[in-house]
Amino acid sequence: MNIDINELRLDDLQVNDLKIFQNKDKYCFTSDAVILANFARVKKGETFADLGSGSGIISILLTGKYNASKVYAIELQEYLAKMSELSIQHNSLNEKVKVINQPMQTAHKILGKHNMDAVICNPPYTRKGDGETNQDVEIAICRHEIKVSLKEVVESAASLIKYGGRFYLIHQTERLSEIFYHLHNYKFEPKRIRFVQGRVGIKPTLVMIEAYYNGNIGLIVENNLVLYDNNGQETDELKSIYGRCNYER
């Protein structure tokens, strides 16, 4: 598949001169991916797998902003995989990010079992059959569990990750008990979670999780991440995540 670069826009990620190609008529990344990349802990020399990497936003941020040594961006949809390759080349990250155009369920056949230091995933949130499905198939696959279920996401991570490795996931809070059920079934122990509020005074709708493969019991619940204030303006912490100001929490 060839992509007409004239169909794409080049968006500035506002940090380290990183940029990303996107098609406004296709699936575009959201703040969920950006805050998840920020939530992840990146250690020197580690190798990550980015499951369902989409436009490549998380892989680009992990390597270009947080200095991950190597990320395998695993994306089922050929169009998104090709577009992310353009962004990786534009940012001169070819040596650090490799795109694998395969289902995450079979990624271990290429990368081998239990070779990754960490796995990260911003998965489809909506169960297959729930809610209205977007008519654009590519967008629908990104938002709904059409090609991969929550169980398969966790199973895929477990097949790739090393003993004691870390799994990072963002998802809807209403599915938290289901997430914990699958994590425990695949030998993950949640160690750190952080709820995400759209704005001050409303209930969190998202949760970010750090789980260790074959980890010990013990969970830290961090302060909620609030994205917008009551005036609809970005909070200082969100601005900091996007590289627009300095913030310490």
ROBASE-139617 format. One line per 2 residues: number of its first residue (from 1); for each residue x, y, z of N, C-alpha, C, O. Coordinates in Angstrom, 2 decimals. Layout:
# ROBASE-139617
NUM> X/Y/Z/X/Y/Z/X/Y/Z/X/Y/Z ~ ...
# end
This chain:
# ROBASE-139617
1> 0.84/-1.20/0.00/0.00/0.00/0.00/0.88/1.25/0.00/1.79/1.39/0.82 ~ 0.59/2.15/-0.93/1.28/3.44/-0.98/0.38/4.53/-0.41/-0.83/4.51/-0.63
3> 0.96/5.47/0.31/0.20/6.57/0.91/0.57/7.86/0.20/1.75/8.18/0.03 ~ -0.43/8.61/-0.21/-0.21/9.92/-0.81/0.06/10.91/0.32/-0.84/11.25/1.09
5> 1.29/11.38/0.41/1.66/12.28/1.51/0.89/13.58/1.46/0.78/14.28/2.47 ~ 0.35/13.91/0.30/-0.45/15.14/0.17/-1.79/15.03/0.88/-2.45/16.04/1.12
7> -2.19/13.80/1.23/-3.43/13.60/1.97/-3.24/13.81/3.47/-4.20/13.88/4.23 ~ -1.98/13.92/3.88/-1.67/13.96/5.31/-1.34/15.37/5.77/-0.96/16.24/4.97
9> -1.50/15.59/7.07/-1.04/16.83/7.68/0.11/16.46/8.64/0.14/15.35/9.17 ~ 1.01/17.38/8.83/2.15/17.15/9.72/1.94/17.97/10.98/2.03/19.20/10.95
11> 1.66/17.29/12.10/1.36/17.95/13.36/2.61/18.04/14.24/3.39/17.09/14.33 ~ 2.77/19.19/14.88/3.90/19.44/15.77/3.57/18.91/17.16/2.56/19.31/17.75
13> 4.40/18.01/17.69/4.18/17.46/19.03/4.72/18.38/20.12/4.58/18.07/21.30 ~ 5.33/19.48/19.75/5.73/20.55/20.66/6.77/20.13/21.70/6.86/20.71/22.78
15> 7.55/19.12/21.34/8.64/18.72/22.23/9.75/18.10/21.37/9.48/17.25/20.52 ~ 10.97/18.53/21.60/12.14/17.99/20.92/12.01/18.00/19.39/12.59/17.16/18.70
17> 11.24/18.95/18.88/11.03/19.09/17.44/10.38/17.86/16.80/10.54/17.63/15.60 ~ 9.67/17.07/17.60/9.00/15.88/17.08/7.73/16.27/16.34/7.01/17.19/16.73
19> 7.47/15.55/15.26/6.26/15.79/14.46/5.66/14.45/14.07/6.32/13.42/14.10 ~ 4.37/14.49/13.70/3.70/13.24/13.34/2.73/13.49/12.19/2.03/14.49/12.15
21> 2.71/12.55/11.24/1.77/12.62/10.14/0.43/12.03/10.58/0.37/10.99/11.24 ~ -0.66/12.72/10.20/-2.00/12.22/10.46/-2.90/12.54/9.27/-2.64/13.47/8.50
23> -3.96/11.78/9.14/-4.98/12.02/8.13/-6.24/12.42/8.87/-6.80/11.62/9.63 ~ -6.69/13.64/8.67/-7.84/14.15/9.42/-9.11/13.34/9.16/-10.04/13.38/9.96
25> -9.15/12.61/8.05/-10.33/11.81/7.71/-10.24/10.39/8.23/-11.17/9.60/8.08 ~ -9.11/10.06/8.86/-8.91/8.74/9.46/-8.81/8.90/10.97/-9.15/9.96/11.51
27> -8.35/7.86/11.65/-8.21/7.93/13.11/-7.01/8.80/13.48/-5.91/8.57/12.99 ~ -7.22/9.77/14.35/-6.15/10.61/14.86/-5.95/10.34/16.35/-6.90/10.03/17.07
29> -4.73/10.46/16.81/-4.46/10.17/18.21/-5.14/11.19/19.12/-5.43/12.32/18.72 ~ -5.38/10.78/20.35/-6.01/11.64/21.35/-5.05/11.86/22.51/-3.94/11.32/22.53
31> -5.48/12.66/23.47/-4.65/12.91/24.66/-4.42/11.63/25.46/-3.46/11.56/26.24 ~ -5.28/10.62/25.30/-5.12/9.37/26.04/-3.74/8.76/25.78/-3.06/8.31/26.71
33> -3.33/8.76/24.52/-2.03/8.19/24.16/-0.89/9.01/24.75/0.11/8.46/25.21 ~ -1.04/10.32/24.74/0.01/11.21/25.24/0.20/11.05/26.74/1.33/10.97/27.23
35> -0.91/11.00/27.48/-0.78/10.86/28.94/-0.32/9.46/29.34/0.34/9.30/30.36 ~ -0.65/8.45/28.53/-0.18/7.10/28.83/1.34/7.02/28.64/2.04/6.42/29.46
37> 1.85/7.62/27.56/3.31/7.63/27.34/4.01/8.33/28.50/5.09/7.91/28.92 ~ 3.40/9.40/29.01/3.97/10.12/30.14/3.92/9.30/31.44/4.82/9.38/32.27
39> 2.86/8.50/31.60/2.68/7.67/32.79/3.71/6.54/32.85/4.13/6.13/33.94 ~ 4.11/6.04/31.69/5.04/4.92/31.64/6.41/5.32/32.18/6.85/6.46/32.02
41> 7.07/4.37/32.82/8.44/4.58/33.28/9.38/3.98/32.25/9.27/2.81/31.89 ~ 10.30/4.79/31.77/11.25/4.35/30.76/12.63/4.27/31.40/13.14/5.26/31.92
43> 13.22/3.10/31.35/14.54/2.89/31.93/15.58/2.67/30.83/15.27/2.14/29.77 ~ 16.80/3.08/31.10/17.87/3.04/30.12/18.07/1.61/29.60/18.15/0.65/30.36
45> 18.15/1.51/28.28/18.46/0.24/27.65/17.29/-0.70/27.47/17.46/-1.82/26.99 ~ 16.09/-0.27/27.84/14.94/-1.16/27.77/14.31/-1.21/26.38/14.41/-0.27/25.59
47> 13.65/-2.34/26.11/12.92/-2.54/24.87/11.43/-2.63/25.18/11.00/-3.40/26.04 ~ 10.64/-1.84/24.46/9.19/-1.80/24.62/8.51/-2.43/23.42/9.05/-2.44/22.32
49> 7.30/-2.96/23.65/6.37/-3.29/22.58/5.15/-2.40/22.75/4.58/-2.31/23.83 ~ 4.76/-1.73/21.67/3.60/-0.83/21.67/2.49/-1.54/20.90/2.52/-1.60/19.68
51> 1.52/-2.09/21.64/0.46/-2.90/21.03/-0.65/-2.01/20.47/-1.17/-1.14/21.18 ~ -1.02/-2.23/19.21/-2.03/-1.40/18.58/-1.53/0.02/18.46/-2.18/0.96/18.92
53> -0.38/0.19/17.82/0.35/1.45/17.87/-0.27/2.58/17.05/0.11/3.74/17.21 ~ -1.23/2.26/16.17/-1.94/3.30/15.43/-1.01/4.19/14.62/-0.24/3.71/13.79
55> -1.09/5.50/14.86/-0.27/6.47/14.13/1.18/6.46/14.58/2.02/7.13/13.97 ~ 1.48/5.71/15.64/2.84/5.64/16.16/3.16/6.66/17.23/4.31/6.83/17.61
57> 2.13/7.36/17.73/2.35/8.45/18.66/3.07/8.00/19.93/4.01/8.67/20.36 ~ 2.65/6.89/20.53/3.29/6.44/21.77/4.73/6.02/21.51/5.62/6.37/22.28
59> 4.96/5.28/20.42/6.32/4.85/20.09/7.25/6.03/19.87/8.39/6.03/20.31 ~ 6.74/7.05/19.17/7.54/8.24/18.90/7.86/9.00/20.19/8.98/9.46/20.38
61> 6.88/9.12/21.07/7.12/9.82/22.33/8.06/9.03/23.24/8.93/9.62/23.89 ~ 7.90/7.72/23.29/8.76/6.91/24.16/10.22/7.03/23.75/11.10/7.07/24.61
63> 10.48/7.09/22.45/11.86/7.16/21.98/12.37/8.59/21.83/13.49/8.90/22.22 ~ 11.53/9.46/21.27/11.97/10.82/20.98/11.92/11.76/22.16/12.67/12.74/22.20
65> 11.06/11.48/23.13/10.93/12.35/24.30/11.48/11.70/25.56/12.17/12.35/26.35 ~ 11.18/10.41/25.76/11.55/9.75/27.00/12.75/8.81/26.86/13.14/8.14/27.81
67> 13.34/8.77/25.66/14.63/8.09/25.42/14.61/6.58/25.60/15.60/6.00/26.05 ~ 13.50/5.93/25.27/13.50/4.47/25.24/14.49/4.01/24.17/14.63/4.66/23.13
69> 15.17/2.91/24.43/16.21/2.44/23.51/15.64/1.82/22.25/16.18/2.01/21.16 ~ 14.54/1.07/22.39/13.95/0.39/21.24/12.47/0.16/21.50/12.07/-0.26/22.59
71> 11.64/0.44/20.48/10.21/0.18/20.57/9.76/-0.55/19.31/10.08/-0.13/18.20 ~ 9.04/-1.62/19.50/8.40/-2.32/18.39/6.94/-1.88/18.34/6.17/-2.17/19.26
73> 6.58/-1.18/17.28/5.23/-0.65/17.12/4.40/-1.67/16.35/4.60/-1.86/15.15 ~ 3.49/-2.32/17.03/2.72/-3.42/16.44/1.33/-2.92/16.06/0.53/-2.57/16.93
75> 1.06/-2.88/14.77/-0.21/-2.32/14.28/-0.81/-3.21/13.19/-0.15/-3.53/12.20 ~ -2.05/-3.59/13.39/-2.77/-4.46/12.47/-3.09/-3.79/11.13/-2.95/-4.41/10.08
77> -3.51/-2.54/11.17/-4.01/-1.86/9.97/-2.85/-1.34/9.13/-2.02/-0.56/9.60 ~ -2.81/-1.76/7.88/-1.68/-1.43/7.01/-1.54/0.07/6.79/-0.43/0.59/6.79
79> -2.66/0.76/6.61/-2.60/2.21/6.37/-1.93/2.93/7.54/-1.05/3.77/7.35 ~ -2.36/2.61/8.76/-1.78/3.25/9.94/-0.32/2.88/10.11/0.50/3.71/10.49
81> 0.01/1.62/9.84/1.40/1.19/9.95/2.29/1.95/8.97/3.38/2.39/9.35 ~ 1.84/2.10/7.73/2.62/2.83/6.73/2.75/4.31/7.09/3.81/4.91/6.92
83> 1.66/4.89/7.59/1.70/6.30/7.97/2.66/6.52/9.14/3.39/7.51/9.18 ~ 2.65/5.60/10.09/3.56/5.75/11.23/5.01/5.61/10.80/5.89/6.25/11.38
85> 5.27/4.80/9.80/6.63/4.68/9.28/7.12/6.01/8.70/8.29/6.36/8.84 ~ 6.22/6.74/8.04/6.58/8.07/7.53/6.97/9.00/8.67/7.94/9.75/8.55
87> 6.23/8.96/9.76/6.54/9.82/10.91/7.86/9.42/11.55/8.65/10.28/11.95 ~ 8.10/8.14/11.64/9.35/7.65/12.24/10.54/8.10/11.41/11.56/8.53/11.96
89> 10.42/7.99/10.10/11.49/8.46/9.22/11.69/9.97/9.33/12.82/10.45/9.36 ~ 10.59/10.71/9.38/10.68/12.17/9.47/11.42/12.60/10.73/12.16/13.58/10.72
91> 11.22/11.85/11.83/11.85/12.19/13.11/13.21/11.51/13.30/13.81/11.60/14.37 ~ 13.69/10.83/12.25/15.00/10.14/12.29/15.08/9.14/13.45/16.08/9.06/14.15
93> 13.98/8.39/13.64/13.91/7.41/14.71/13.95/5.97/14.19/13.58/5.04/14.90 ~ 14.42/5.81/12.95/14.42/4.49/12.32/15.20/3.44/13.11/14.84/2.27/13.11
95> 16.25/3.87/13.78/17.07/2.93/14.54/16.42/2.54/15.87/16.79/1.54/16.48 ~ 15.46/3.34/16.30/14.84/3.09/17.60/13.44/2.49/17.53/13.01/1.80/18.45
97> 12.73/2.75/16.44/11.36/2.26/16.31/11.22/1.39/15.07/11.60/1.80/13.97 ~ 10.69/0.20/15.25/10.42/-0.69/14.13/8.92/-1.01/14.11/8.37/-1.47/15.11
99> 8.28/-0.76/12.98/6.86/-1.03/12.83/6.65/-2.46/12.36/7.30/-2.91/11.42 ~ 5.74/-3.16/13.03/5.39/-4.52/12.65/3.90/-4.54/12.31/3.05/-4.37/13.19
101> 3.60/-4.76/11.04/2.22/-4.73/10.56/1.60/-6.12/10.74/1.46/-6.88/9.78 ~ 1.23/-6.42/11.98/0.67/-7.72/12.34/-0.34/-7.56/13.47/-0.29/-6.56/14.19
103> -1.24/-8.51/13.65/-2.11/-8.49/14.82/-1.28/-8.66/16.09/-0.30/-9.40/16.10 ~ -1.66/-7.97/17.15/-0.91/-8.10/18.39/-0.95/-9.53/18.92/-0.03/-9.96/19.63
105> -2.01/-10.27/18.59/-2.16/-11.63/19.10/-1.06/-12.55/18.59/-0.77/-13.58/19.21 ~ -0.44/-12.21/17.46/0.61/-13.07/16.89/1.99/-12.41/16.94/2.94/-12.92/16.34
107> 2.11/-11.29/17.63/3.39/-10.57/17.66/4.52/-11.41/18.26/5.68/-11.25/17.87 ~ 4.18/-12.30/19.19/5.22/-13.13/19.83/5.88/-14.08/18.84/6.99/-14.56/19.08
109> 5.20/-14.36/17.72/5.80/-15.24/16.72/6.94/-14.54/15.98/7.81/-15.20/15.41 ~ 6.92/-13.21/15.98/7.96/-12.42/15.33/9.02/-11.99/16.35/10.22/-12.09/16.09
111> 8.56/-11.52/17.50/9.48/-10.97/18.51/9.97/-12.01/19.49/10.92/-11.76/20.24 ~ 9.35/-13.17/19.50/9.70/-14.20/20.47/8.95/-14.01/21.78/8.47/-12.92/22.08
113> 8.83/-15.07/22.54/8.11/-15.00/23.81/9.00/-14.45/24.91/10.17/-14.82/25.04 ~ 8.41/-13.56/25.70/9.03/-13.04/26.93/10.39/-12.38/26.67/11.36/-12.61/27.39
115> 10.44/-11.54/25.62/11.66/-10.81/25.29/11.59/-9.32/25.58/12.61/-8.63/25.54 ~ 10.41/-8.79/25.88/10.23/-7.36/26.06/10.39/-6.96/27.53/9.89/-7.64/28.43
117> 11.08/-5.85/27.76/11.19/-5.31/29.12/9.86/-4.71/29.56/9.51/-4.78/30.74 ~ 9.14/-4.12/28.63/7.86/-3.48/28.96/6.95/-3.52/27.74/7.41/-3.57/26.60
119> 5.66/-3.51/28.01/4.64/-3.48/26.97/3.67/-2.35/27.31/3.33/-2.14/28.47 ~ 3.22/-1.63/26.29/2.30/-0.51/26.50/1.17/-0.61/25.49/1.38/-1.05/24.36
121> -0.03/-0.22/25.90/-1.17/-0.34/24.99/-2.26/0.68/25.32/-2.69/0.82/26.47 ~ -2.70/1.39/24.29/-3.90/2.23/24.34/-4.92/1.52/23.44/-4.99/1.79/22.24
123> -5.72/0.61/24.03/-6.55/-0.30/23.23/-7.90/0.29/22.86/-8.25/1.38/23.32 ~ -8.66/-0.42/22.03/-10.07/-0.05/21.83/-10.80/-0.16/23.18/-10.61/-1.13/23.91
125> -11.64/0.81/23.48/-12.30/0.82/24.78/-13.65/0.10/24.79/-14.06/-0.42/25.83 ~ -14.32/0.06/23.66/-15.72/-0.36/23.62/-15.86/-1.81/23.20/-15.28/-2.23/22.19
127> -16.62/-2.57/23.97/-16.86/-3.97/23.63/-17.54/-4.08/22.27/-18.32/-3.22/21.88 ~ -17.24/-5.13/21.57/-17.88/-5.39/20.28/-19.38/-5.50/20.47/-19.85/-6.27/21.31
129> -20.14/-4.73/19.72/-21.59/-4.76/19.82/-22.16/-3.69/20.71/-23.37/-3.43/20.67 ~ -21.32/-3.04/21.54/-21.79/-1.96/22.41/-21.65/-0.62/21.69/-20.64/-0.37/21.03
131> -22.64/0.23/21.83/-22.56/1.58/21.28/-22.63/1.59/19.76/-22.66/0.54/19.12 ~ -22.65/2.78/19.22/-22.73/2.97/17.77/-21.34/2.86/17.16/-20.40/3.50/17.64
133> -21.20/2.05/16.13/-19.92/1.83/15.48/-19.72/2.83/14.34/-20.61/3.02/13.52 ~ -18.55/3.46/14.30/-18.24/4.41/13.24/-18.29/3.72/11.88/-17.85/2.57/11.74
135> -18.82/4.41/10.87/-18.93/3.82/9.54/-17.58/3.63/8.87/-17.42/2.76/8.01 ~ -16.60/4.42/9.26/-15.24/4.23/8.76/-14.63/3.03/9.48/-14.46/3.05/10.70
137> -14.30/1.98/8.73/-13.84/0.73/9.32/-12.56/0.93/10.12/-12.42/0.37/11.21 ~ -11.64/1.73/9.60/-10.37/1.95/10.30/-10.59/2.60/11.66/-9.96/2.21/12.65
139> -11.47/3.59/11.71/-11.77/4.26/12.98/-12.49/3.30/13.92/-12.20/3.27/15.11 ~ -13.42/2.52/13.38/-14.18/1.57/14.19/-13.25/0.56/14.85/-13.44/0.22/16.01
141> -12.25/0.07/14.11/-11.31/-0.91/14.65/-10.50/-0.31/15.80/-10.18/-1.01/16.76 ~ -10.18/0.97/15.71/-9.42/1.64/16.77/-10.24/1.85/18.03/-9.69/1.88/19.13
143> -11.55/2.00/17.88/-12.40/2.34/19.02/-13.17/1.17/19.61/-13.51/1.19/20.79 ~ -13.43/0.16/18.81/-14.24/-0.98/19.26/-13.43/-2.27/19.21/-12.49/-2.39/18.42
145> -13.80/-3.22/20.05/-13.09/-4.49/20.12/-13.51/-5.40/18.97/-14.04/-6.50/19.18 ~ -13.28/-4.94/17.76/-13.65/-5.69/16.57/-12.59/-6.72/16.23/-12.91/-7.86/15.88
147> -11.32/-6.33/16.34/-10.20/-7.20/15.98/-9.46/-7.75/17.19/-8.70/-8.71/17.06 ~ -9.69/-7.17/18.36/-9.01/-7.65/19.56/-9.86/-7.34/20.78/-10.41/-6.24/20.90
149> -9.97/-8.29/21.68/-10.72/-8.10/22.93/-9.77/-7.68/24.04/-8.55/-7.77/23.90 ~ -10.34/-7.21/25.14/-9.52/-6.84/26.30/-8.71/-8.04/26.78/-7.53/-7.91/27.09
151> -9.34/-9.19/26.83/-8.63/-10.42/27.23/-7.43/-10.68/26.32/-6.35/-11.03/26.80 ~ -7.61/-10.50/25.02/-6.52/-10.75/24.08/-5.41/-9.72/24.20/-4.24/-10.03/23.97
153> -5.77/-8.48/24.56/-4.75/-7.46/24.80/-3.82/-7.90/25.93/-2.60/-7.86/25.80 ~ -4.42/-8.32/27.04/-3.63/-8.73/28.20/-2.85/-10.01/27.89/-1.68/-10.13/28.27
155> -3.48/-10.93/27.20/-2.80/-12.18/26.82/-1.61/-11.90/25.91/-0.56/-12.52/26.05 ~ -1.78/-10.96/24.98/-0.69/-10.60/24.07/0.49/-10.00/24.84/1.64/-10.32/24.56
157> 0.19/-9.13/25.79/1.23/-8.53/26.61/1.97/-9.61/27.40/3.20/-9.58/27.49 ~ 1.22/-10.54/27.97/1.83/-11.60/28.78/2.75/-12.49/27.95/3.75/-13.00/28.46
159> 2.42/-12.69/26.68/3.26/-13.54/25.83/4.58/-12.87/25.45/5.55/-13.55/25.12 ~ 4.61/-11.54/25.49/5.79/-10.79/25.05/6.73/-10.39/26.19/7.93/-10.26/25.98
161> 6.19/-10.20/27.37/6.93/-9.53/28.43/7.83/-10.48/29.23/7.49/-11.64/29.45 ~ 8.96/-9.95/29.66/9.87/-10.72/30.50/9.31/-10.90/31.91/8.42/-10.16/32.33
163> 9.84/-11.87/32.63/9.51/-12.04/34.04/9.88/-10.76/34.79/11.02/-10.30/34.71 ~ 8.93/-10.18/35.51/9.17/-8.95/36.24/9.03/-7.70/35.40/9.24/-6.59/35.90
165> 8.68/-7.86/34.11/8.51/-6.71/33.24/7.23/-5.95/33.52/6.37/-6.43/34.27 ~ 7.09/-4.76/32.92/5.98/-3.87/33.23/5.02/-3.76/32.03/5.44/-3.71/30.88
167> 3.73/-3.72/32.36/2.69/-3.55/31.36/1.92/-2.27/31.68/1.43/-2.10/32.80 ~ 1.82/-1.38/30.69/1.11/-0.11/30.86/-0.14/-0.11/30.00/-0.10/-0.44/28.81
169> -1.26/0.26/30.62/-2.55/0.22/29.95/-3.39/1.40/30.37/-3.36/1.80/31.53 ~ -4.14/1.96/29.43/-5.16/2.97/29.76/-6.50/2.43/29.30/-6.59/1.81/28.24
171> -7.54/2.66/30.11/-8.85/2.12/29.75/-9.93/2.86/30.52/-9.64/3.74/31.34 ~ -11.17/2.50/30.26/-12.31/3.11/30.93/-12.42/2.59/32.36/-12.22/1.41/32.62
173> -12.74/3.50/33.29/-12.86/3.09/34.69/-13.96/2.06/34.90/-13.86/1.22/35.80 ~ -15.01/2.12/34.10/-16.13/1.20/34.28/-15.75/-0.25/34.00/-16.49/-1.17/34.33
175> -14.59/-0.45/33.39/-14.14/-1.80/33.09/-12.98/-2.24/33.97/-12.28/-3.21/33.67 ~ -12.78/-1.51/35.07/-11.61/-1.77/35.92/-11.63/-3.17/36.53/-10.60/-3.84/36.57
177> -12.78/-3.62/37.01/-12.84/-4.96/37.61/-12.53/-6.03/36.58/-11.87/-7.02/36.88 ~ -13.01/-5.82/35.35/-12.72/-6.76/34.26/-11.23/-6.75/33.92/-10.64/-7.80/33.66
179> -10.64/-5.56/33.92/-9.21/-5.45/33.64/-8.40/-6.21/34.69/-7.51/-6.98/34.34 ~ -8.71/-5.99/35.97/-7.99/-6.68/37.04/-8.17/-8.20/36.94/-7.23/-8.95/37.21
181> -9.35/-8.62/36.56/-9.62/-10.06/36.41/-8.67/-10.66/35.38/-8.04/-11.69/35.63 ~ -8.57/-10.02/34.21/-7.70/-10.54/33.16/-6.22/-10.41/33.53/-5.43/-11.31/33.23
183> -5.85/-9.32/34.18/-4.46/-9.17/34.61/-4.03/-10.31/35.52/-2.97/-10.90/35.33 ~ -4.86/-10.62/36.50/-4.52/-11.69/37.43/-4.50/-13.06/36.73/-3.67/-13.91/37.06
185> -5.39/-13.26/35.79/-5.43/-14.53/35.06/-4.16/-14.77/34.26/-3.75/-15.91/34.04 ~ -3.53/-13.67/33.83/-2.30/-13.79/33.04/-1.07/-13.38/33.84/-0.06/-12.96/33.27
187> -1.15/-13.52/35.16/-0.01/-13.39/36.07/0.55/-11.98/36.17/1.73/-11.80/36.45 ~ -0.30/-10.98/35.96/0.10/-9.60/36.17/-0.39/-9.13/37.54/-1.51/-9.45/37.95
189> 0.43/-8.36/38.23/0.02/-7.76/39.49/0.00/-6.24/39.33/1.05/-5.64/39.11 ~ -1.19/-5.62/39.44/-1.25/-4.15/39.36/-0.45/-3.53/40.50/-0.64/-3.88/41.66
191> 0.46/-2.61/40.15/1.32/-2.00/41.16/1.09/-0.51/41.32/1.36/0.06/42.38 ~ 0.58/0.12/40.27/0.39/1.58/40.30/-0.78/1.93/39.38/-0.81/1.49/38.24
193> -1.73/2.71/39.89/-2.82/3.17/39.03/-3.04/4.67/39.24/-2.76/5.23/40.30 ~ -3.56/5.29/38.19/-3.87/6.72/38.27/-5.14/6.98/37.48/-5.22/6.69/36.29
195> -6.13/7.54/38.15/-7.40/7.87/37.50/-7.28/9.21/36.78/-6.51/10.09/37.18 ~ -8.05/9.35/35.71/-8.00/10.55/34.87/-9.38/11.22/34.85/-10.37/10.60/34.47
197> -9.41/12.49/35.27/-10.64/13.29/35.24/-10.59/14.25/34.07/-9.56/14.87/33.80 ~ -11.72/14.37/33.35/-11.78/15.33/32.27/-11.61/16.76/32.77/-10.95/17.58/32.14
199> -12.22/17.04/33.93/-12.07/18.36/34.54/-12.34/18.25/36.03/-12.76/17.21/36.53 ~ -12.09/19.34/36.73/-12.28/19.39/38.18/-13.75/19.14/38.52/-14.64/19.67/37.86
201> -13.99/18.32/39.54/-15.34/18.15/40.06/-16.17/17.06/39.40/-17.31/16.84/39.81 ~ -15.64/16.37/38.40/-16.39/15.27/37.81/-15.65/13.95/38.06/-14.45/13.94/38.32
203> -16.39/12.85/37.96/-15.80/11.55/38.24/-14.81/11.16/37.14/-15.00/11.50/35.97 ~ -13.76/10.44/37.53/-12.81/9.96/36.51/-13.49/8.99/35.55/-14.33/8.19/35.95
205> -13.13/9.07/34.30/-13.67/8.15/33.29/-12.60/7.21/32.75/-12.92/6.20/32.13 ~ -11.33/7.55/33.00/-10.23/6.73/32.52/-9.31/6.36/33.68/-9.28/7.03/34.71
207> -8.57/5.28/33.49/-7.59/4.86/34.49/-6.35/4.35/33.76/-6.45/3.64/32.76 ~ -5.19/4.73/34.27/-3.91/4.22/33.75/-3.34/3.23/34.77/-3.38/3.47/35.98
209> -2.82/2.14/34.26/-2.37/1.04/35.12/-0.95/0.64/34.77/-0.61/0.51/33.59 ~ -0.13/0.45/35.79/1.17/-0.18/35.64/1.10/-1.51/36.37/0.87/-1.55/37.58
211> 1.30/-2.61/35.65/1.24/-3.95/36.24/2.54/-4.68/35.95/3.13/-4.55/34.88 ~ 2.98/-5.46/36.93/4.22/-6.24/36.79/3.90/-7.70/36.52/3.01/-8.28/37.15
213> 4.62/-8.28/35.58/4.44/-9.69/35.26/5.09/-10.53/36.35/6.30/-10.43/36.59 ~ 4.28/-11.34/37.02/4.73/-12.13/38.18/5.24/-11.22/39.29/6.20/-11.56/39.98
215> 4.60/-10.07/39.46/5.00/-9.12/40.50/4.44/-9.47/41.87/3.56/-10.33/41.99 ~ 4.95/-8.81/42.89/4.46/-8.99/44.25/3.22/-8.14/44.50/2.95/-7.18/43.78
217> 2.46/-8.51/45.52/1.25/-7.77/45.88/1.64/-6.42/46.47/2.63/-6.31/47.20 ~ 0.85/-5.39/46.15/1.09/-4.04/46.68/0.75/-3.01/45.63/1.37/-2.97/44.57
219> -0.24/-2.17/45.92/-0.75/-1.25/44.92/-0.67/0.19/45.41/-1.08/0.48/46.53 ~ -0.16/1.08/44.57/-0.13/2.51/44.84/-1.18/3.19/43.97/-1.18/3.01/42.75
221> -2.07/3.97/44.59/-3.05/4.76/43.86/-2.57/6.21/43.89/-2.56/6.84/44.94 ~ -2.18/6.73/42.74/-1.66/8.08/42.67/-2.79/9.11/42.63/-3.94/8.77/42.38
223> -2.44/10.36/42.88/-3.42/11.43/42.76/-3.99/11.46/41.35/-3.30/11.17/40.38 ~ -5.27/11.81/41.25/-5.92/11.86/39.94/-5.22/12.87/39.03/-4.74/13.91/39.48
225> -5.19/12.55/37.75/-4.74/13.49/36.73/-5.97/14.24/36.23/-6.89/13.64/35.69 ~ -5.97/15.56/36.40/-7.08/16.40/35.94/-6.63/17.12/34.68/-5.59/17.78/34.67
227> -7.41/16.99/33.60/-6.99/17.52/32.31/-7.36/18.98/32.10/-6.58/19.75/31.54 ~ -8.56/19.38/32.54/-9.05/20.75/32.29/-9.66/21.33/33.56/-10.23/20.61/34.38
229> -9.52/22.65/33.71/-10.13/23.31/34.85/-11.59/23.66/34.54/-12.09/23.31/33.47 ~ -12.25/24.33/35.46/-13.67/24.64/35.28/-13.94/25.62/34.16/-15.08/25.77/33.72
231> -12.91/26.30/33.70/-13.06/27.22/32.57/-12.73/26.56/31.23/-12.72/27.21/30.18 ~ -12.48/25.25/31.28/-12.17/24.53/30.06/-10.74/24.70/29.58/-10.41/24.33/28.46
233> -9.89/25.26/30.44/-8.48/25.47/30.09/-7.64/24.29/30.57/-7.95/23.68/31.59 ~ -6.60/23.97/29.83/-5.71/22.90/30.23/-5.11/23.19/31.60/-4.72/24.32/31.88
235> -5.03/22.16/32.45/-4.35/22.31/33.73/-2.85/22.41/33.49/-2.34/22.04/32.43 ~ -2.14/22.92/34.50/-0.69/23.05/34.37/-0.04/21.69/34.14/0.94/21.60/33.40
237> -0.57/20.65/34.77/0.04/19.33/34.58/-0.13/18.84/33.15/0.80/18.29/32.57 ~ -1.31/19.03/32.58/-1.50/18.62/31.19/-0.61/19.44/30.26/-0.02/18.90/29.32
239> -0.51/20.74/30.52/0.40/21.57/29.71/1.82/21.05/29.80/2.55/21.02/28.80 ~ 2.22/20.63/30.99/3.57/20.11/31.19/3.79/18.82/30.41/4.85/18.62/29.82
241> 2.79/17.95/30.40/2.87/16.69/29.66/3.07/16.97/28.17/3.80/16.25/27.49 ~ 2.40/18.01/27.68/2.53/18.39/26.28/3.78/19.26/26.03/4.05/19.64/24.89
243> 4.52/19.56/27.09/5.75/20.33/26.93/5.54/21.82/26.85/6.41/22.54/26.35 ~ 4.38/22.31/27.35/4.07/23.74/27.25/4.45/24.52/28.50/4.46/25.75/28.48
245> 4.78/23.83/29.59/5.22/24.52/30.81/5.88/23.51/31.71/5.81/22.30/31.46 ~ 6.54/23.98/32.76/7.14/23.10/33.76/6.17/22.90/34.92/5.52/23.86/35.36
247> 6.07/21.67/35.40/5.13/21.39/36.48/5.69/20.23/37.29/6.18/19.25/36.74 ~ 5.60/20.36/38.61/6.01/19.27/39.50/4.83/18.93/40.40/4.22/19.82/40.99
249> 4.52/17.65/40.50/3.40/17.23/41.36/3.92/16.47/42.58/3.12/16.04/43.41
# end
